[in-house]
Amino acid sequence: MKRPVIVGLLSFNGGFVDTTGFIGLQGLFTAHVTGNLVTAGYALVFGTHGITAKLIALPEFVIVIALARLIGASLRAANLPALRLLLGTKVLLLLAFFVLAVRFGPFPDSDSPLALLTGFAGIAAMAVQNAVQRVHFAALPATTLMTGNTTQATLDVVDLVTGAAGEQTAAVRARLFRTLTGLVAFAAGCAAAALLYAAIGFWCLALPVLVGAASAIIQVDD
């Protein structure tokens, strides 16, 4: 049962951090970074704030993932617990996101230097989570992008209802359970972020720090 728990915790954080960044940093996606290409196009045409952050988000995301890959490989080569250390690094980045946002936010201009630094801390945290997902939990559903998960869940439901799953019924059911766990947790994270941000602003980012710490503490296979 550890794997579904990890999927739930990471998915909750994916939805929570992305929603908080979108609300508090004028449309900046910290997890779904390719979405920034859409909002950047909007900003270019209509002259809204945040164009710099949106354009830099994807390169930063790529760089952090590359670093996480290299660092993780080095840790494994040294017989160190790469997964736990990378998850711990993500928690530190989430903590930095929280501290910077509370100390310097709200941000009337999300392209100001402090707003950029704050947003990049959140992006870096989600980049590490995505790298961990691909390397250590490749067989599990994605924890930050739900379009693919929604597609897979729909296909699995159809196969189970029609009997098309055949001899793979047990495996399909198990996959559907994991996928639905991620979808529900992600949606819960989005809703919780919106509600808590409306009530207490950037202080709500304390929650994903705690959830991230819980995911790092849970014993998982490395």
One Martini backbone bead per residue (centre of mass of N, CA, C, O) as a GRO file, in nm:
protein
  222
    1MET     BB    1   0.049   0.067  -0.002
    2LYS     BB    2   0.274   0.278  -0.054
    3ARG     BB    3   0.235   0.374  -0.343
    4PRO     BB    4  -0.047   0.511  -0.325
    5VAL     BB    5   0.044   0.711  -0.110
    6ILE     BB    6   0.258   0.855  -0.275
    7VAL     BB    7   0.071   0.942  -0.503
    8GLY     BB    8  -0.115   1.112  -0.324
    9LEU     BB    9   0.093   1.312  -0.208
   10LEU     BB   10   0.216   1.416  -0.476
   11SER     BB   11  -0.052   1.504  -0.607
   12PHE     BB   12  -0.138   1.707  -0.401
   13ASN     BB   13   0.111   1.889  -0.439
   14GLY     BB   14   0.078   1.945  -0.736
   15GLY     BB   15  -0.195   2.096  -0.708
   16PHE     BB   16  -0.122   2.301  -0.488
   17VAL     BB   17   0.129   2.447  -0.609
   18ASP     BB   18   0.005   2.525  -0.881
   19THR     BB   19  -0.232   2.694  -0.771
   20THR     BB   20  -0.075   2.896  -0.600
   21GLY     BB   21   0.100   3.007  -0.828
   22PHE     BB   22  -0.133   3.103  -1.010
   23ILE     BB   23  -0.255   3.302  -0.804
   24GLY     BB   24   0.016   3.450  -0.672
   25LEU     BB   25   0.175   3.464  -0.988
   26GLN     BB   26   0.004   3.537  -1.234
   27GLY     BB   27  -0.010   3.241  -1.393
   28LEU     BB   28   0.203   3.046  -1.268
   29PHE     BB   29   0.341   2.743  -1.350
   30THR     BB   30   0.514   2.497  -1.150
   31ALA     BB   31   0.433   2.212  -1.295
   32HIS     BB   32   0.274   2.305  -1.566
   33VAL     BB   33   0.495   2.454  -1.763
   34THR     BB   34   0.367   2.445  -2.054
   35GLY     BB   35   0.133   2.641  -1.979
   36ASN     BB   36   0.313   2.904  -2.004
   37LEU     BB   37   0.292   2.932  -2.312
   38VAL     BB   38   0.001   3.027  -2.314
   39THR     BB   39   0.025   3.269  -2.109
   40ALA     BB   40   0.248   3.413  -2.268
   41GLY     BB   41   0.081   3.475  -2.518
   42TYR     BB   42  -0.124   3.646  -2.369
   43ALA     BB   43   0.079   3.856  -2.254
   44LEU     BB   44   0.186   3.958  -2.527
   45VAL     BB   45  -0.092   4.067  -2.633
   46PHE     BB   46  -0.216   4.205  -2.342
   47GLY     BB   47   0.010   4.302  -2.127
   48THR     BB   48   0.070   4.126  -1.895
   49HIS     BB   49   0.198   3.990  -1.636
   50GLY     BB   50   0.475   3.742  -1.640
   51ILE     BB   51   0.652   3.686  -1.898
   52THR     BB   52   0.931   3.612  -1.784
   53ALA     BB   53   0.853   3.371  -1.605
   54LYS     BB   54   0.720   3.201  -1.836
   55LEU     BB   55   0.980   3.181  -2.021
   56ILE     BB   56   1.180   3.059  -1.790
   57ALA     BB   57   1.048   2.803  -1.669
   58LEU     BB   58   1.128   2.576  -1.869
   59PRO     BB   59   1.439   2.591  -1.857
   60GLU     BB   60   1.456   2.546  -1.553
   61PHE     BB   61   1.317   2.274  -1.543
   62VAL     BB   62   1.524   2.126  -1.720
   63ILE     BB   63   1.777   2.179  -1.548
   64VAL     BB   64   1.678   2.043  -1.285
   65ILE     BB   65   1.631   1.764  -1.403
   66ALA     BB   66   1.921   1.717  -1.492
   67LEU     BB   67   2.045   1.743  -1.210
   68ALA     BB   68   1.879   1.518  -1.075
   69ARG     BB   69   1.988   1.295  -1.252
   70LEU     BB   70   2.292   1.327  -1.185
   71ILE     BB   71   2.271   1.312  -0.878
   72GLY     BB   72   2.127   1.040  -0.857
   73ALA     BB   73   2.351   0.875  -0.995
   74SER     BB   74   2.573   0.946  -0.789
   75LEU     BB   75   2.431   0.832  -0.539
   76ARG     BB   76   2.407   0.540  -0.639
   77ALA     BB   77   2.715   0.498  -0.685
   78ALA     BB   78   2.751   0.561  -0.356
   79ASN     BB   79   2.520   0.412  -0.197
   80LEU     BB   80   2.282   0.614  -0.181
   81PRO     BB   81   1.962   0.752  -0.102
   82ALA     BB   82   1.827   0.900  -0.360
   83LEU     BB   83   1.524   0.928  -0.310
   84ARG     BB   84   1.529   1.058  -0.028
   85LEU     BB   85   1.715   1.300  -0.105
   86LEU     BB   86   1.533   1.420  -0.326
   87LEU     BB   87   1.286   1.462  -0.148
   88GLY     BB   88   1.435   1.647   0.048
   89THR     BB   89   1.500   1.865  -0.159
   90LYS     BB   90   1.208   1.934  -0.222
   91VAL     BB   91   1.138   2.035   0.059
   92LEU     BB   92   1.341   2.271   0.061
   93LEU     BB   93   1.210   2.414  -0.181
   94LEU     BB   94   0.933   2.448  -0.052
   95LEU     BB   95   1.037   2.616   0.183
   96ALA     BB   96   1.144   2.846   0.009
   97PHE     BB   97   0.875   2.919  -0.117
   98PHE     BB   98   0.732   2.989   0.145
   99VAL     BB   99   0.925   3.204   0.263
  100LEU     BB  100   0.928   3.399   0.021
  101ALA     BB  101   0.622   3.445  -0.004
  102VAL     BB  102   0.574   3.554   0.286
  103ARG     BB  103   0.797   3.779   0.290
  104PHE     BB  104   0.726   3.919  -0.021
  105GLY     BB  105   0.440   3.889  -0.029
  106PRO     BB  106   0.266   4.006  -0.245
  107PHE     BB  107   0.264   4.024  -0.622
  108PRO     BB  108   0.208   4.274  -0.847
  109ASP     BB  109   0.490   4.172  -0.985
  110SER     BB  110   0.601   3.869  -1.129
  111ASP     BB  111   0.885   4.017  -1.255
  112SER     BB  112   1.016   4.052  -1.009
  113PRO     BB  113   1.288   3.936  -0.852
  114LEU     BB  114   1.136   3.804  -0.603
  115ALA     BB  115   0.919   3.662  -0.767
  116LEU     BB  116   1.108   3.489  -0.936
  117LEU     BB  117   1.247   3.343  -0.702
  118THR     BB  118   0.991   3.216  -0.590
  119GLY     BB  119   0.896   3.064  -0.844
  120PHE     BB  120   1.162   2.897  -0.883
  121ALA     BB  121   1.131   2.728  -0.628
  122GLY     BB  122   0.869   2.586  -0.715
  123ILE     BB  123   0.973   2.470  -0.983
  124ALA     BB  124   1.207   2.303  -0.867
  125ALA     BB  125   1.036   2.117  -0.692
  126MET     BB  126   0.866   1.999  -0.936
  127ALA     BB  127   1.107   1.893  -1.095
  128VAL     BB  128   1.198   1.685  -0.890
  129GLN     BB  129   0.933   1.529  -0.884
  130ASN     BB  130   0.937   1.448  -1.183
  131ALA     BB  131   1.205   1.295  -1.175
  132VAL     BB  132   1.123   1.088  -0.962
  133GLN     BB  133   0.885   0.972  -1.115
  134ARG     BB  134   1.046   0.863  -1.368
  135VAL     BB  135   1.268   0.693  -1.211
  136HIS     BB  136   1.105   0.555  -0.945
  137PHE     BB  137   0.775   0.580  -1.074
  138ALA     BB  138   0.712   0.480  -1.374
  139ALA     BB  139   0.453   0.281  -1.308
  140LEU     BB  140   0.318   0.534  -1.221
  141PRO     BB  141   0.134   0.787  -1.200
  142ALA     BB  142   0.112   1.093  -1.249
  143THR     BB  143   0.152   1.402  -1.025
  144THR     BB  144   0.101   1.676  -1.234
  145LEU     BB  145  -0.043   1.532  -1.486
  146MET     BB  146  -0.393   1.455  -1.577
  147THR     BB  147  -0.456   1.381  -1.871
  148GLY     BB  148  -0.335   1.096  -1.891
  149ASN     BB  149  -0.490   0.979  -1.648
  150THR     BB  150  -0.775   1.021  -1.760
  151THR     BB  151  -0.739   0.847  -2.008
  152GLN     BB  152  -0.661   0.580  -1.863
  153ALA     BB  153  -0.912   0.554  -1.684
  154THR     BB  154  -1.117   0.539  -1.914
  155LEU     BB  155  -1.002   0.289  -2.055
  156ASP     BB  156  -1.023   0.098  -1.809
  157VAL     BB  157  -1.327   0.113  -1.768
  158VAL     BB  158  -1.408   0.009  -2.043
  159ASP     BB  159  -1.257  -0.265  -2.023
  160LEU     BB  160  -1.410  -0.367  -1.769
  161VAL     BB  161  -1.704  -0.344  -1.874
  162THR     BB  162  -1.649  -0.513  -2.158
  163GLY     BB  163  -1.400  -0.730  -2.107
  164ALA     BB  164  -1.119  -0.645  -2.254
  165ALA     BB  165  -0.905  -0.724  -2.031
  166GLY     BB  166  -0.928  -1.005  -1.935
  167GLU     BB  167  -0.644  -1.137  -1.794
  168GLN     BB  168  -0.588  -0.816  -1.697
  169THR     BB  169  -0.792  -0.726  -1.477
  170ALA     BB  170  -0.622  -0.694  -1.217
  171ALA     BB  171  -0.419  -0.488  -1.335
  172VAL     BB  172  -0.628  -0.275  -1.419
  173ARG     BB  173  -0.748  -0.224  -1.142
  174ALA     BB  174  -0.487  -0.132  -1.006
  175ARG     BB  175  -0.434   0.105  -1.196
  176LEU     BB  176  -0.701   0.253  -1.148
  177PHE     BB  177  -0.659   0.305  -0.850
  178ARG     BB  178  -0.402   0.476  -0.877
  179THR     BB  179  -0.518   0.690  -1.069
  180LEU     BB  180  -0.756   0.784  -0.888
  181THR     BB  181  -0.584   0.871  -0.654
  182GLY     BB  182  -0.437   1.099  -0.806
  183LEU     BB  183  -0.683   1.261  -0.902
  184VAL     BB  184  -0.809   1.320  -0.625
  185ALA     BB  185  -0.560   1.448  -0.493
  186PHE     BB  186  -0.520   1.676  -0.694
  187ALA     BB  187  -0.799   1.806  -0.658
  188ALA     BB  188  -0.765   1.854  -0.356
  189GLY     BB  189  -0.521   2.042  -0.384
  190CYS     BB  190  -0.658   2.263  -0.547
  191ALA     BB  191  -0.888   2.328  -0.349
  192ALA     BB  192  -0.715   2.385  -0.097
  193ALA     BB  193  -0.550   2.618  -0.215
  194ALA     BB  194  -0.780   2.814  -0.277
  195LEU     BB  195  -0.900   2.831   0.008
  196LEU     BB  196  -0.637   2.904   0.168
  197TYR     BB  197  -0.553   3.152   0.009
  198ALA     BB  198  -0.810   3.316   0.071
  199ALA     BB  199  -0.751   3.307   0.390
  200ILE     BB  200  -0.390   3.311   0.411
  201GLY     BB  201  -0.237   3.285   0.169
  202PHE     BB  202   0.099   3.189   0.161
  203TRP     BB  203   0.070   3.014   0.422
  204CYS     BB  204  -0.036   2.754   0.275
  205LEU     BB  205   0.263   2.639   0.203
  206ALA     BB  206   0.300   2.461   0.458
  207LEU     BB  207   0.155   2.204   0.367
  208PRO     BB  208   0.346   2.092   0.136
  209VAL     BB  209   0.582   2.059   0.326
  210LEU     BB  210   0.454   1.839   0.503
  211VAL     BB  211   0.381   1.642   0.276
  212GLY     BB  212   0.669   1.613   0.168
  213ALA     BB  213   0.788   1.498   0.430
  214ALA     BB  214   0.610   1.245   0.437
  215SER     BB  215   0.715   1.124   0.164
  216ALA     BB  216   1.017   1.101   0.272
  217ILE     BB  217   0.963   0.913   0.525
  218ILE     BB  218   0.849   0.703   0.376
  219GLN     BB  219   0.884   0.383   0.301
  220VAL     BB  220   1.082   0.309   0.013
  221ASP     BB  221   1.184   0.194  -0.275
  222ASP     BB  222   1.516   0.241  -0.437
   0.00000   0.00000   0.00000
